[in-house]
Amino acid sequence: METLYKTTGLLGVALLALTACGDTGEDPDGHPEDEGVEGQDPDGAEDQGDAPEEIAGEDDGEGNGADPDDDTQDAPELAEIEEDIWESSLDGDSVTITSEISAAAMGADQIDPDIDPTETTEITIAGDVEGDGFLYGLPTGDFLVFDDAIYQSVEDFVETYESSAPEGAELEIDPDQLRSALAAEGEWVEVTTDYADHVQSPAEFIEYLRQSFGDDLGEDAPAGELDTRDGENVWVYGQEDEDISAEIVVHADESEPLLHSLSGAQGDETVEVTFTDWDETDEPERPDDEEIIDEAEFEQIAESLL
């Protein structure tokens, strides 16, 4: 679980590249030297116009690269909307956040050299932004969080227990016996004490990213470009040099520039975070009280199997 903190830390470092000074191969207007503007044919530039909405893009069939709506304003300076990005995102009702993190970013390839450092792991946080009810999903299973109480399904709990033993070591309780004993009492195991310091609500995750940026993006952040992603008009701010690349994408709305995606890369260490279904993400279904095995009940069950 703590690998999430390490990797979002990497993302914060990567995104700070947005404020980096030095030679990045760009001219003062924020465009790569001698390469022209993406999506614009240098030989026919005068036929396409200067404003982003006048530049011919190529739609990939998923709404990426299509021409933005005519009424969308050009991208403001990133520093001008920095505070609004965080505040509007934190003020959202609900959201789905999906993080794709490479094994190198988690340090997994250092633990097991046979692991492909570029292999990614997905982490999902979905539900109420403030944390009244949300899902925290890992490849090993999902956690449900309601009113600061954290629950794991019996099956996921037992699988986590099985995987916790070092290779060749014998577990104190037989997993099959534990599964049967728990299933006889309920469907969900309360794990609040073990995971309270690791499971993050959407707001806590967004605030963590905000702190990773620091207090000010500064005036050296690159100029933004108007684009479309997933059929949405967005402002894209990106920076890339020999060592690190970073990008922040926000919805093209000065009154509510919600986060669309963040990404950072340094060698094999990569992190990509996407924000979807703003104010449309449903909270997970709350377990019935009779389906929950609270921590005191679990202790009794475990002691009876020792």
N, C-alpha and C positions, 0 to 999 in steps of 0.2 A: 504493500500500500504506500509506503513512504517514497517509492520510486516516482510517484506522481509529482511529489513536491520537487524532486530533483529535476524532472523533465520540464515542469512549468518554469523552473528557474532558468533552464536553458532557453526556453522561449522568451523569457524576459530579457536575457542577455542578447539574444538574437534580435529582438525588436528594438533594443537600444541602438542597434546599428542604423536604425532610421534617423538617428540624430548625429551619426558619426561624421566627422569632417575628413578632409583628405581627398585624394584623387580616386574617384570611383568610375572614371571613364564617362562622366556626364558633363554636359555643358551647363551653364548657369540656369538654363530654363528647365533642367531636370530631365533632358532626353539624352540617351546614349549618343556619344559622338560618332558621326559618320554612319549611323544606322537608321536614322529617320525615326518617325513615330510608329509604334506598332500598329499594324492594320492600315497604314497609309503608304501608298505607292509614291516614292520620291519623284518619279518621272511624271506623275499626274497630280501632284499635290495641289496645283492651282485649280483643279477640277473638283477637288473634294472639300475644300473649305478649311478653315483654321480651327474652328471650335470642335471639341470632342464629338458632339452630337452630329457634326457634319462629315466626320470621317467614316468611310465605309468599313464596317466590320464584317466578320464572317461568323455566322451563327453555326454552332456545332450541333444543333438540334435539341439542345437542352437549355437554350436561352443564354448561353455564354458567347460573348462576342457579337451579339446582335446590336443593332443601332439603339442607343438609349432613347427614351421618350424625349420629345422636343422641349417639354416644359421643365426638364431637370436642369438645375443650375450646374455650372462648372464646379469642379472640386475646390473648396476653400483650402487655405493653408491648414496643415494638420494641427499646428499649435493653436489655431483659432477655435477649433472644435474639440480639442482634447477633453476638456472637462465635460462637455455635453455628451461625448461618446460614452464615458463611464456612467454619468448620472442617468442618462436615458436608458442605458442597458440595465442598471441596477433598479430602475423604477418599473421595469417590465413586470407583467403579471406572471408569465410562465415562459419557458424556453426549453429547447433541447440542445445540449452542448455535446459534441462528439469530438474526442481527441484521438488522433492517430500518432503514436509515439514509437520511434525505432528502438530496437534492442540496444543499440549503441548509446542512445540517449538515456536509457534506463540503467546502463551499466551491466546488462545481462550478459553481453558477450565477454565481459571481463570475468564473470563467474564461471561461465561455460564457453570455452573457446570454440565448441562445435556449433554454437548458435550463429546464424547469419546476422551480422550487425545491422543490416538494413531491414530485417523482418519487423513488421509493425504490430503493435498491440492497440486495441481500441478500448477507450473508456468513455462511457456515456453518463451524463447527468441530465435528467429530464423531469420537469415538473414545476412546482411553484418556486419562483425566484427566491423568495425570502426563506424557503425551506419548510413551510408548513406541511408539505407532502411532496416527496420526490423520489425518483429511482436513481440509484448509483450503480451502474452496471460495469462489471469487469468480465474478462474472458472466463474467469472461474465461477461466475455467478453474479446474481443481482442482490442488492440491498434495498430495502424499502425503509424510508425515513419519514416518521410522522411525529410532530411535536417533540423533536429531539430524541425520540426512541428509535432504535435501529433494529430491523428484523431481517433474518435470512431464512430462506426456505429450508426445511429439514434436509432435503437432498443436497442442496448447495453446502449446507453446514457440514454434513458428513463428508462430502467430497473435499472440502477445505481441511477438515480434520485429517483425512487420509493423506493428503499431500503435505501435511506439516511435518511428518516424520522424516528424518534423514534416511538416505538410502541404506537399506539393510537393517534399520532399527525397527524394533517391535513396538507397536502402540499399546498403551495401557489398557485401552478398551477396544474390543473387537468392533470394527466399523459396522458390520452387519447387525450385531447386537444393539449398537447405539442407534442405528437407523430404525430398527423395529421398536425399540423402547420410546423413541421420540415420536414416531408416527402414531403410536397408540395414544399419545397425549395431545397432539396438535399438528399444525402444518407449518408453523413459523416459530423460529427460535430467536429470542431477544438477545442481541449481541452488543448492546449499547456501550457497556464498559470497555469492551475490547476495541471498538472501532470509532468511538466518539471523536478521537483526535485525528482520524484519518479520512472519514467520509465528509466530503464538502458539499454544501448546498450550491445551487447556481450562483447565488449572490456572493458566497465565500470564494468561489472559484474566480469570479469576475474581479472581486476585490484583490485577490492574490495577484492576478495579472496586472491590475492597476498599480499595485505597489512595485511590481517588477519593472514597470516603466520608469518609476521615480516620479518626482513632483512636476517635472516639466519636460516635454518633448523637445523643447528648444526651437530656435529659428532655423536650424540647419537641417531639419527634416525635409525630405524630398517633396517636390510638388506632386499633387495628386492628379490622377487621370480618371475621367468618367468612363465607365465600362458597364457591362451587364454580366451578372453571375447568377445562374439558376433562374434566369428570367427576371431578375431584379436589377434595377438601376443602382449602381454602387460607385463609390469613390475608392480608388486603389492607390495606396501609398507603399512604394517598394524601394528597397535598397539592396544592392548586391556588390560584393567585391571578391577578392581572391579567397578570403577565409570564411566569410559568413554572408548569409542572405536572410532577408526578413521582409515581411509584407503584412500590412494591416488593411483590411477591407471593411468599409462601413456602408450602411444603406444611405443612398444619396438623398438625405432629408435634413436640412439644417436645423429644423425644429426637433428632430428625433433621430440623430445619426446612430442607430443601433448597430452593434457589432455584427458583422457578417462572417468574418473569418480572420484568423491570425496564423502566421506560420513563421518558422525559423529553421535554419539549417546550418550546420557547421560540420563538414565532412560527412561521416555516416550518421551523425546525430541529427535527427530531424523530428520536428513536432509540428503538427497541423491541427488547429482547432476550428471547428465550424459551429455557427449558431443558427439554428433553424426553428421554424414554427413559433416565432415570437407571439405571445399572448394566445396561442392556439394549442399549446401542448397540454394534454390532460394529465392530471395527477394520477398516480397509480391507485389501484383500488385498495382501500384500507382493510387489513385483515380483521375479521371478527374477533372479539375478545376470547371466545372459547377456542379459537384456532391458534392462539399465542401461548407459547411456553416461555414464561418469564424467567429471569435469571435465577431466582430462588428455586423455582421448579426444576430448572435444568440441573442445578447443583445436586438436588436430591436424586434425580435420575442417574447422573454420572456416578454419584457415590454408591448407588445400589448395584452398579455394574463393575465396580472395582474389586 
